[in-house]
Amino acid sequence: MATLHNVTALFSLTFLLLITPLSSSSSSSSSAGVEVTRTLVTENVVKDICYQSEASGICLKLMKSIPQIGKVDLEGLAQIMIHMGSNRTHQTLVRLHSLFKKTNDSVLKKRYAMCSKLYGLIFDEFKEVSTSLSNGEFTLMNQETWVAVTFAIACQDQFTHPPSDPSRVLMQGLPTHLYLLTK
């Protein structure tokens, strides 16, 4: 399930991938007379990225789970991270809808409904971040990332007072990724 920490980490890591100048393996290609240099994501690049994060262990574990490492450039890796975040956010959204239907507690029902709306907005933000990445609009991408983080925090804040979330849906899985993406 997606949580604030995981969603935040995915966005944070994607942003970090794009703004970090790295020394690494590169390949060049020419398109219409313009030289394009792609930074391939090697093990050293992964270490450079992750060691800049406050959650370097989580970052390294996440990066090692991606089979395309070494075959994609930084933008490709950012797209992979966005895709992972989007999928995990969708899973959390499905879980929140299920919890809403199953609970009889009116307070929890209201909280699950609010979080469903917020995670729907987070899901939409992943689409916007992907578009901004494709367009090379990294400042806009960073702003969209922080909007998503704000939505995730607002959801988590719904559960700061009793009754707590008995499913612990917001304390599992995804938040690490958003956190990494905003660092």
N, C-alpha and C positions, 0 to 999 in steps of 0.2 A: 504494500500500500504506500501511497505517496504521503509524505509528511512535510512539514515546513522545512525541516533540515534537508531532506533529500531534494525537494523541488528547488530550494535555494541553491543547493550545490550544483545541480545540473545547469542552471542558468549561469551561476558564477564561473563554473569551469569553462563553459562555452565562451563567455566574455574574456576570461583569462587567456584562453587559446588564441584569441584574436588580437589582443593588445600586447602580448608578450613578445619582445624581440628575442629570438632564440638562435643560437648557433647550432646548426644541424646539417644533415644531408639535404642537398637541394638538387632539383632537376630543373632544367630550363626547356622551354618550348617557345616557338615563335609563331605568332598568329598575326597575319596581315602586317608583318614587318615590326611588330611590337614584341619585345623580349619579356617573357613572363617567367618569374622564378617561383617555384613551388617548394615550400619547406615540408619535406616528408617527416612524418611523425615516427621518429626512431625511439629506442629506449632512452637515449640521452635527452631527447626532447621531452619525453614523458616525465623524466626526473626533474628537468628544468621547470616544467609547468607545475608539477605537484609540490615541489619543495617551496614554491612561492605561496602555497596555500597553508592556512592554519590547520587544515585537515589533510595533511600530506599522506598519511596512511590510507585513509579512505579513498583519496584521489588515486593513489597508486593501485589499490585493489580494483577500483572501478576501471581504470585504464587498461589494466592487464586482462580484464574480462572482455575487452573489445577485440575480436579476431582480426579486424582490419588494420590494427596498428602496424605501421611499417609500409602500408600500401596506400595510405591516404595522406593528404596534406592537412594543414591546420584547419582550413575551412571545411574540408571533408569531415574531420573529426568533430568540429563544432556542429555540423549537421547531424552526425550520429548522436551526439549528446542531446541535441534538441529533440530528435526522434525518441530517444530513450525517455526523456523527461515528459514528452507528450504522452507516450504510452503509459507511463507510470501515473501521470495525472489522470488520464482516462480511467485507469483501474481504480484509483481512489474515488473518482466521481461515481463509478458504478457501485462501489462499496457504500458510499454515502447514501445513494438512492435506496439501496437495499436496507440499510440501517433505518432510514426514515420510515420505510414501509413496515418494518418489524417492531419498532419501539412503540410502547403505549405511553411513555413518559412525555408529557406535553412540552416540557423544557428541552429535553433531548431532541424531540421532533423539530422544534423551532431551530435549534442549533444545527442539526443535520441539514435542514433546509437552507439555512444561511450558508453553511460550508459548501453545499452543493452548488449554490449560485457562485460563490467565490472560486471554487475549483473549476467551474465552467469558464469563468473569466480567465483563470490561469491557463487553461487549455487554449483559449483564444490567444492569449499572450504568446504562447509557444509558436503559434502560427505567425504572429507578427514578428517575433524575434527571427524566425526562419526567413521571412521576407526581407527584413532589414539586413540580415547576413548576406543573402543573395544579392542585394543591391549595394553592398559595401557601406551601409549606413550604420557604422559601429556606435556612434554616439546615441542614435535613436535606439539601437539594440540594447544599450546599457540602460536607457530610460525605461524601456519596455520590461527589462529584467527586473528593475526595482519595483515596477508596478505589480508584477507577479509576486514578488517577495512580500509586498505589502498585503496583497490579498491572502497569501498563505498565513501570514502573521495574524491577520484579522480573524481567520478561521480558528487558528489555534487559541487565540484569546477568548473565543466563545466558551472554552472549556476550563477557564481559570478558576471558576467557582463551581461548587457542587450543583447538580450531580456531574460526576466525571463521565467521560466516554468509556463505557464498559467494554467496548470492542477494541479500544486503544488504536483505532484506525489512524489517528493523527500522530501516533508515536512510533509508527513503523515505516520502514522502507525508503522513501524518496528524498527527504529534506536535504541530505548531504549534498546533493547535486546542485541545488539552487545556491546553497551557501558557497560552494566552490566557485560557482559562476560569477558571484558578485565580489569576489576578492581580487 
